[in-house]
Amino acid sequence: MAQPNVTTLMEPGEPKPDDYPIQIFLTKMPEYKYEEMALIEIGDTSDEWCIKKIKEQARKMGADAAIVLGKAGSYSVGSATATTGGGYSTLSGVSAGKGYGMTAMAIKRLDNEDSPTE
């Protein structure tokens, strides 16, 4: 299973306990003021796994929540050619693939920090 790639935007805070409820925003933005702490990218086909890893990483850095920015993906193109030794046969092919995953922004709540909602 894939592990997150983290780009920090500020110094991490004190890690949160393992049972701290990290709120995940999927379709709306938080209604409170916040600071952006880090961009978290994880390339896995399971959305459930991606969200689990985003929450774990957010807790480690002391974040209160994470905003899912969308699906992360990378595209690749490959090609192959084969010819036979003395004959006229040629085989060519081109393929394209897309990576999977999710990108989220870990955030720190600025108002009423001690009472997260989930």
Secondary structure, 3 states (H helix, E strand, C coil): CCCCEEEECCCCCCCCCCCCCCEEECCCCCCCCEEEEEEEEECCCCHHHHHHHHHHHHHHCCCCEEEEEEECCCEEEEEEEEECCCCCCEEEEEEEEECCCEEEEEEEECCCCCCCCC
